[in-house]
Structure formats: structure tokens, C-alpha cells
């Protein structure tokens, strides 16, 4: 029996009296690309952030390659454990989160040099490799303030990839971008899909999810209402809540 690459078991999360995740179960195989869709406030981003302990679960388990991420440990052991497992999990946020005082080179090489002990020469080779992948090698010594939104997000992806993660998490990576900049980021994500990078993607872009992802989860009110291949979820969903969401999304976007 094979172990799921990513496994979320009975995940629940509450903020005070507000329960935002309710008994979520999810498995993702190595190389799979899973999209999570749903209305605002459905728990999508909270679930994604729980995978690398940015929003620790109230109860439940998160596993990566047979290792439980959210282990109950004494504080110092927990901190060391989480810092170690986070090196295997790349995450790209909606608002880039680049360090404004560092160049593109500095943003990308900071974590590999601090956490993996790379030499300057090794770090420079790594940053050139990753910037070539996202098509921004010519911006290596620019500061974030001189980049477009799409370029900033591509640098953020390169920074995450520089740690050689086992899985990439994307939290609405294009939602803060002007429409004409979205495709340049989507192209990088499509390239990662072609390279069989394991990815979990929270997105509002249904066309992207339909064309790139292996599975789609529809979440609403803290639960997974329905999941399946894109052809089923987008063309013939079973649940009325899924159909209502997709109708409203199409209406808003002129579909």
C-alpha cells in the first residue's frame, strides 16, 4: 500500500467560536495538481496555510511524505521540527511578500544561504537557474519596487523553488494582479505542472484549474462539498451548491 504524498486527516480549525474548517480529509499523490475553489470565507486559504503550520489546526493531522507536520512537541522541538519541514514546502502568497530592501538576487538567495548553508557561488548559480525558469534573469539585481506585479509574483515563485521543495502551495497567486499580468504567472505554474511538481492551488481562475489541474475540490462553509476531475466539477457537478457557485462565477465574469 502506497502512502499518500500529502495527507490531511480530520482537519478542523476554529477562530474563537467560528469554525472555519470542519473535518476535512484530503490526499494528494506525488506529482498531482489539485485546485481548491469556492466562495470567499469557505476555508480554502486556511486549509492551505494549515499544511505548513502558518495556521495550525485546532484538531486533525497533516502529513507530508509519511512525516506528520503538526506534531505535538515541546516548544523548542516543535520550532525545530516545523522549520525543517517548511524547507520542503514552497508557498506563494497573493501579495508577493518580497523583502523591499533586498534585490531579486537577495530575496531568492536569503533562505538557501541561511538554512542550507550554500556558498555565495552556489547561491548565485541557484538564483540564475530559478530566474531563468521564470524568465526574469535580466532582473537579477533589481529591487522589487522596480518590478511589475507579475514580475514580483514570478520572483516569489523563484524564491520558493530555490529551496527545492517537495510540494508547492499557491494561495490566490494571481488575484492581486491586473488581468494582463495574470497569464505570465499562469505560464510559470503551467511549466511546473509539465515538470510534475506536486501543487495545491487555491484559485478563482476556473479556466486555469480546468486546463492544468488533475483534481478540483469545491469548498463551502468549511467543508469539501464535492471533488473530482475538472471535467466533472466544471461540466457536470453533482452537488447543487457547486452548480450555484459556478453559475454565479460565470455571471460575474461574463461567462
KEKE-3310 file (N, C-alpha, C; in steps of 0.2 Angstrom, whole numbers, plus 5000, padded with zeros to 4 digits):
npx = (5004:5003:5009:5001:5007:5004:4994:4979:4970:4955:4954:4951:4947:4946:4942:4941:4924:4920:4920:4930:4936:4930:4931:4940:4946:4959:4969:4984:4993:5010:5016:5004:4992:4981:4967:4959:4943:4930:4918:4922:4928:4926:4936:4947:4960:4964:4965:4975:4986:4987:4994:5007:5008:5006:4994:4990:4981:4966:4962:4966:4976:4991:5001:5016:5024:5024:5028:5022:5017:5011:5015:5013:5024:5037:5040:5053:5057:5047:5047:5060:5057:5046:5052:5061:5053:5046:5055:5053:5042:5035:5028:5017:5011:4997:5000:5014:5025:5039:5055:5057:5070:5079:5088:5082:5090:5095:5083:5080:5091:5092:5086:5091:5104:5105:5098:5102:5115:5122:5136:5142:5144:5137:5124:5123:5123:5111:5101:5102:5098:5084:5079:5080:5071:5059:5059:5066:5079:5086:5082:5089:5097:5088:5077:5062:5053:5055:5049:5035:5019:5016:5029:5035:5028:5032:5045:5043:5039:5050:5059:5053:5055:5068:5072:5071:5058:5047:5033:5022:5013:5000:4992:4979:4987:4987:4977:4979:4984:4984:4973:4980:4992:4991:4992:5006:5011:5003:5008:5021:5017:5010:5021:5028:5018:5020:5032:5029:5028:5022:5007:4996:4983:4975:4962:4954:4952:4944:4946:4960:4961:4954:4961:4974:4974:4973:4964:4949:4944:4929:4925:4915:4908:4917:4918:4922:4913:4912:4922:4933:4938:4942:4934:4922:4918:4917:4909:4899:4894:4889:4883:4871:4876:4888:4885:4877:4887:4896:4888:4886:4899:4902:4892:4897:4909:4906:4903)
npy = (4994:5011:5026:5041:5056:5070:5071:5075:5074:5073:5087:5101:5118:5132:5149:5156:5156:5153:5141:5137:5127:5110:5095:5090:5080:5075:5069:5069:5064:5061:5072:5076:5088:5099:5109:5121:5127:5139:5150:5166:5165:5152:5144:5140:5146:5145:5131:5128:5136:5129:5117:5120:5124:5138:5142:5134:5119:5116:5104:5087:5080:5083:5077:5075:5066:5054:5060:5067:5084:5093:5090:5086:5094:5098:5116:5121:5110:5108:5120:5118:5107:5111:5121:5113:5105:5115:5118:5109:5113:5124:5140:5152:5168:5179:5192:5193:5196:5200:5205:5222:5229:5221:5215:5206:5195:5195:5192:5179:5171:5172:5163:5150:5151:5154:5143:5132:5133:5137:5142:5158:5157:5145:5149:5160:5153:5145:5155:5161:5149:5148:5160:5160:5150:5156:5166:5179:5183:5194:5203:5202:5210:5220:5230:5225:5236:5241:5232:5225:5219:5206:5202:5203:5192:5181:5182:5178:5165:5160:5161:5153:5141:5140:5133:5120:5113:5100:5100:5113:5126:5137:5152:5160:5166:5174:5184:5197:5203:5214:5210:5208:5204:5192:5180:5178:5174:5162:5155:5151:5143:5133:5128:5122:5112:5104:5099:5090:5094:5093:5101:5112:5122:5136:5145:5157:5156:5148:5143:5141:5131:5121:5117:5114:5107:5091:5087:5094:5103:5108:5119:5125:5134:5129:5115:5101:5101:5094:5084:5080:5076:5089:5089:5084:5092:5105:5103:5094:5095:5086:5091:5103:5115:5117:5119:5131:5140:5140:5145:5158:5162:5162:5171:5183:5185:5186:5175)
npz = (5000:4995:5002:5004:4997:5001:5015:5023:5037:5045:5048:5057:5061:5071:5075:5089:5092:5079:5067:5055:5047:5045:5048:5037:5025:5014:5001:4992:4979:4974:4962:4958:4954:4962:4963:4973:4975:4978:4987:4994:5011:5013:5018:5011:5010:5023:5025:5016:5022:5034:5030:5031:5044:5046:5049:5062:5064:5074:5077:5071:5058:5048:5035:5027:5015:5023:5035:5050:5050:5059:5073:5090:5101:5113:5115:5109:5102:5093:5086:5079:5072:5064:5057:5049:5041:5034:5024:5014:5009:4997:4997:4989:4990:4989:4989:4986:4996:4995:5001:5003:5004:4999:4984:4969:4968:4981:4988:4983:4987:5000:5010:5006:5008:5022:5028:5022:5020:5009:4998:4992:4979:4975:4979:4970:4957:4959:4960:4947:4940:4944:4941:4927:4924:4927:4918:4921:4922:4918:4927:4939:4948:4951:4962:4971:4970:4957:4949:4940:4945:4940:4938:4951:4957:4950:4954:4967:4966:4960:4972:4981:4974:4975:4986:4983:4985:4990:4988:4981:4986:4982:4985:4979:4969:4958:4960:4965:4954:4939:4925:4913:4917:4923:4915:4913:4925:4926:4916:4921:4931:4924:4918:4929:4931:4920:4923:4933:4946:4962:4967:4976:4974:4978:4970:4960:4947:4935:4922:4921:4932:4926:4915:4919:4931:4940:4949:4957:4971:4978:4990:5003:5016:5026:5023:5012:4998:4986:4976:4962:4945:4934:4923:4927:4939:4933:4922:4924:4938:4954:4965:4971:4977:4972:4958:4959:4964:4953:4943:4948:4947:4934:4929:4935:4929:4916:4909)
capx = (5000:5007:5007:4999:5012:5001:4988:4976:4965:4950:4956:4946:4950:4942:4945:4936:4918:4920:4923:4931:4937:4925:4933:4942:4951:4962:4975:4987:4999:5016:5015:4997:4990:4975:4964:4954:4939:4925:4917:4926:4926:4924:4941:4952:4966:4965:4967:4982:4990:4987:4998:5014:5008:5005:4988:4989:4974:4963:4962:4967:4983:4994:5007:5020:5029:5025:5030:5017:5019:5008:5016:5013:5030:5039:5041:5059:5057:5041:5050:5065:5053:5042:5057:5064:5048:5044:5060:5051:5035:5036:5022:5017:5005:4993:5004:5021:5029:5046:5058:5059:5076:5084:5087:5079:5095:5095:5077:5080:5096:5092:5084:5095:5111:5104:5095:5105:5122:5125:5141:5140:5144:5132:5118:5122:5121:5104:5097:5102:5094:5077:5076:5079:5065:5053:5060:5067:5086:5089:5080:5093:5099:5083:5074:5055:5049:5055:5046:5028:5016:5018:5036:5036:5025:5037:5051:5041:5039:5058:5061:5050:5058:5075:5073:5070:5053:5043:5026:5021:5006:4999:4986:4977:4993:4986:4971:4981:4987:4980:4972:4985:4998:4989:4994:5013:5011:5000:5013:5026:5013:5009:5028:5029:5014:5023:5038:5026:5029:5016:5005:4990:4982:4969:4962:4947:4953:4942:4949:4966:4960:4951:4966:4980:4974:4971:4958:4947:4939:4925:4924:4910:4907:4922:4918:4923:4906:4912:4928:4933:4942:4939:4928:4916:4917:4915:4904:4893:4894:4883:4880:4868:4880:4893:4882:4876:4894:4899:4884:4887:4905:4901:4889:4901:4915:4904:4903)
capy = (5000:5017:5032:5047:5061:5074:5068:5079:5069:5075:5093:5106:5124:5137:5155:5158:5152:5152:5135:5138:5120:5105:5088:5090:5075:5076:5066:5071:5060:5064:5074:5078:5096:5099:5115:5122:5133:5140:5157:5169:5163:5145:5140:5137:5148:5142:5124:5129:5138:5123:5112:5122:5127:5145:5142:5127:5116:5115:5096:5084:5079:5085:5073:5075:5060:5050:5063:5072:5091:5096:5085:5090:5093:5104:5122:5121:5104:5110:5125:5115:5102:5115:5125:5108:5103:5120:5118:5105:5116:5131:5144:5158:5171:5183:5199:5193:5196:5201:5210:5228:5231:5216:5214:5200:5190:5194:5189:5172:5168:5173:5157:5144:5153:5154:5137:5126:5134:5137:5147:5163:5154:5140:5153:5163:5148:5144:5161:5161:5144:5149:5166:5158:5146:5161:5171:5185:5183:5201:5207:5199:5215:5225:5229:5224:5242:5242:5227:5225:5214:5199:5200:5201:5186:5176:5181:5175:5158:5158:5161:5147:5135:5139:5129:5114:5110:5093:5102:5120:5129:5143:5155:5165:5169:5179:5188:5204:5206:5216:5205:5207:5201:5185:5175:5177:5170:5156:5151:5148:5137:5128:5124:5117:5106:5100:5096:5086:5097:5092:5108:5113:5129:5140:5149:5159:5155:5141:5140:5138:5125:5116:5115:5112:5103:5084:5086:5100:5102:5114:5120:5130:5134:5125:5108:5099:5099:5090:5084:5076:5078:5095:5088:5083:5098:5111:5102:5090:5094:5083:5095:5109:5121:5118:5122:5138:5143:5140:5149:5164:5164:5163:5178:5189:5185:5187:5168)
capz = (5000:4995:5007:5000:4997:5006:5018:5028:5041:5050:5049:5060:5063:5074:5077:5094:5091:5072:5065:5048:5044:5048:5047:5031:5023:5008:5000:4986:4977:4971:4955:4957:4954:4965:4964:4978:4973:4982:4988:5000:5018:5013:5022:5006:5012:5030:5024:5013:5027:5039:5028:5033:5050:5046:5053:5064:5065:5081:5078:5064:5056:5041:5034:5020:5013:5029:5041:5052:5051:5065:5079:5097:5104:5117:5110:5106:5097:5088:5082:5075:5068:5059:5052:5045:5036:5029:5019:5009:5006:4995:4997:4986:4993:4985:4989:4985:5002:4994:5005:4998:5004:4995:4977:4967:4970:4988:4990:4982:4990:5008:5013:5004:5012:5029:5030:5019:5021:5002:4997:4988:4972:4975:4979:4963:4952:4960:4958:4940:4937:4945:4937:4920:4924:4927:4913:4923:4923:4917:4933:4945:4953:4953:4968:4970:4968:4950:4945:4939:4949:4938:4939:4958:4958:4947:4958:4973:4964:4960:4978:4984:4971:4976:4992:4981:4989:4988:4986:4981:4988:4979:4988:4975:4967:4953:4962:4966:4948:4934:4921:4908:4920:4926:4911:4913:4931:4925:4912:4925:4935:4919:4917:4934:4930:4915:4926:4938:4953:4966:4968:4978:4971:4979:4964:4957:4939:4933:4916:4923:4935:4921:4910:4922:4937:4940:4953:4959:4977:4979:4997:5005:5024:5029:5021:5005:4996:4981:4972:4956:4939:4931:4918:4931:4943:4929:4917:4927:4945:4957:4971:4969:4980:4967:4952:4961:4964:4946:4939:4950:4945:4926:4928:4937:4924:4909:4905)
cpx = (5004:5005:5006:5005:5010:4995:4985:4970:4961:4952:4950:4950:4945:4945:4939:4930:4916:4923:4924:4933:4933:4927:4935:4947:4953:4968:4978:4993:5004:5015:5008:4996:4983:4973:4959:4950:4934:4924:4922:4924:4925:4930:4947:4959:4968:4968:4974:4987:4991:4993:5005:5014:5008:4999:4987:4982:4972:4963:4963:4974:4985:5000:5010:5025:5030:5027:5025:5020:5017:5009:5016:5020:5032:5041:5047:5060:5052:5044:5055:5062:5050:5047:5060:5059:5046:5049:5058:5044:5036:5029:5022:5010:5002:4997:5011:5026:5037:5049:5060:5066:5081:5082:5083:5084:5095:5089:5077:5085:5096:5091:5089:5102:5110:5102:5099:5113:5126:5131:5138:5139:5139:5125:5117:5120:5114:5100:5096:5097:5086:5075:5076:5073:5059:5054:5062:5075:5089:5087:5084:5095:5095:5080:5066:5051:5050:5053:5038:5025:5017:5025:5038:5033:5029:5043:5049:5041:5046:5060:5059:5054:5065:5077:5072:5064:5050:5036:5026:5014:5005:4992:4984:4983:4993:4980:4973:4984:4982:4979:4977:4992:4997:4992:5002:5015:5009:5004:5018:5023:5012:5016:5029:5025:5017:5029:5036:5028:5022:5014:4998:4988:4975:4968:4955:4947:4951:4945:4956:4966:4958:4957:4972:4980:4971:4964:4956:4942:4935:4923:4919:4908:4911:4922:4920:4916:4907:4920:4928:4938:4938:4934:4922:4914:4914:4910:4898:4893:4888:4880:4877:4872:4885:4891:4880:4882:4896:4895:4885:4894:4905:4898:4893:4907:4912:4904:4897)
cpy = (5006:5022:5038:5052:5067:5071:5073:5075:5073:5082:5098:5112:5129:5143:5157:5153:5151:5146:5136:5132:5115:5098:5087:5084:5075:5072:5068:5067:5064:5066:5077:5086:5096:5107:5115:5128:5134:5148:5159:5167:5156:5141:5138:5139:5146:5135:5124:5130:5133:5118:5114:5125:5134:5146:5135:5125:5116:5108:5093:5083:5081:5081:5075:5070:5056:5053:5068:5079:5094:5092:5089:5088:5099:5110:5122:5116:5105:5115:5122:5110:5106:5118:5120:5106:5108:5121:5114:5108:5123:5134:5150:5161:5176:5190:5198:5192:5196:5206:5216:5230:5227:5216:5208:5194:5189:5191:5181:5168:5168:5166:5151:5145:5152:5147:5131:5127:5135:5143:5152:5161:5149:5144:5157:5159:5146:5149:5162:5155:5145:5155:5164:5154:5150:5166:5178:5186:5190:5205:5205:5204:5221:5224:5228:5230:5244:5237:5227:5219:5207:5197:5199:5194:5180:5176:5177:5167:5156:5157:5155:5140:5134:5135:5121:5110:5104:5095:5110:5121:5136:5146:5161:5169:5174:5184:5195:5207:5209:5211:5203:5204:5194:5180:5173:5173:5163:5152:5148:5142:5131:5124:5120:5111:5101:5096:5091:5088:5096:5099:5107:5120:5131:5145:5151:5158:5148:5139:5137:5131:5119:5113:5112:5106:5096:5083:5093:5099:5109:5114:5126:5129:5129:5117:5107:5097:5094:5090:5079:5079:5085:5094:5087:5089:5103:5109:5098:5089:5090:5087:5102:5115:5122:5121:5129:5142:5145:5145:5156:5167:5166:5170:5184:5190:5185:5181:5166)
cpz = (5000:5000:5003:5002:5002:5009:5024:5031:5046:5052:5051:5062:5065:5076:5082:5093:5083:5070:5057:5044:5048:5045:5040:5030:5016:5007:4993:4984:4974:4964:4953:4958:4956:4966:4969:4976:4978:4984:4994:5006:5018:5017:5018:5009:5019:5029:5021:5018:5033:5037:5031:5040:5051:5050:5056:5066:5073:5082:5071:5063:5049:5041:5027:5020:5020:5035:5044:5053:5057:5071:5085:5100:5108:5113:5106:5100:5092:5083:5077:5070:5062:5054:5047:5039:5032:5024:5013:5006:5004:4995:4993:4988:4988:4984:4989:4991:5000:4999:5001:4998:5001:4988:4975:4969:4977:4991:4989:4985:4997:5011:5012:5008:5019:5032:5028:5018:5014:5002:4993:4981:4970:4974:4972:4957:4953:4958:4950:4937:4938:4941:4930:4919:4923:4922:4915:4925:4923:4923:4940:4950:4954:4959:4967:4968:4961:4946:4945:4944:4947:4939:4946:4960:4955:4951:4965:4972:4964:4967:4982:4981:4973:4982:4990:4984:4986:4985:4986:4982:4985:4982:4984:4972:4962:4955:4963:4959:4943:4929:4916:4910:4923:4922:4912:4920:4930:4921:4916:4929:4930:4918:4922:4934:4925:4918:4932:4945:4956:4968:4971:4978:4973:4973:4963:4950:4937:4927:4917:4927:4931:4917:4913:4927:4936:4943:4955:4965:4977:4987:4998:5013:5027:5028:5014:5002:4991:4978:4967:4951:4937:4927:4921:4935:4939:4924:4919:4934:4948:4962:4969:4972:4975:4961:4954:4961:4957:4942:4941:4947:4938:4925:4930:4932:4917:4905:4903)
residu = (UNK:UNK:UNK:UNK:UNK:UNK:UNK:UNK:UNK:UNK:UNK:UNK:UNK:UNK:UNK:UNK:UNK:UNK:UNK:UNK:UNK:UNK:UNK:UNK:UNK:UNK:UNK:UNK:UNK:UNK:UNK:UNK:UNK:UNK:UNK:UNK:UNK:UNK:UNK:UNK:UNK:UNK:UNK:UNK:UNK:UNK:UNK:UNK:UNK:UNK:UNK:UNK:UNK:UNK:UNK:UNK:UNK:UNK:UNK:UNK:UNK:UNK:UNK:UNK:UNK:UNK:UNK:UNK:UNK:UNK:UNK:UNK:UNK:UNK:UNK:UNK:UNK:UNK:UNK:UNK:UNK:UNK:UNK:UNK:UNK:UNK:UNK:UNK:UNK:UNK:UNK:UNK:UNK:UNK:UNK:UNK:UNK:UNK:UNK:UNK:UNK:UNK:UNK:UNK:UNK:UNK:UNK:UNK:UNK:UNK:UNK:UNK:UNK:UNK:UNK:UNK:UNK:UNK:UNK:UNK:UNK:UNK:UNK:UNK:UNK:UNK:UNK:UNK:UNK:UNK:UNK:UNK:UNK:UNK:UNK:UNK:UNK:UNK:UNK:UNK:UNK:UNK:UNK:UNK:UNK:UNK:UNK:UNK:UNK:UNK:UNK:UNK:UNK:UNK:UNK:UNK:UNK:UNK:UNK:UNK:UNK:UNK:UNK:UNK:UNK:UNK:UNK:UNK:UNK:UNK:UNK:UNK:UNK:UNK:UNK:UNK:UNK:UNK:UNK:UNK:UNK:UNK:UNK:UNK:UNK:UNK:UNK:UNK:UNK:UNK:UNK:UNK:UNK:UNK:UNK:UNK:UNK:UNK:UNK:UNK:UNK:UNK:UNK:UNK:UNK:UNK:UNK:UNK:UNK:UNK:UNK:UNK:UNK:UNK:UNK:UNK:UNK:UNK:UNK:UNK:UNK:UNK:UNK:UNK:UNK:UNK:UNK:UNK:UNK:UNK:UNK:UNK:UNK:UNK:UNK:UNK:UNK:UNK:UNK:UNK:UNK:UNK:UNK:UNK:UNK:UNK:UNK:UNK:UNK:UNK:UNK:UNK:UNK:UNK:UNK)
# end
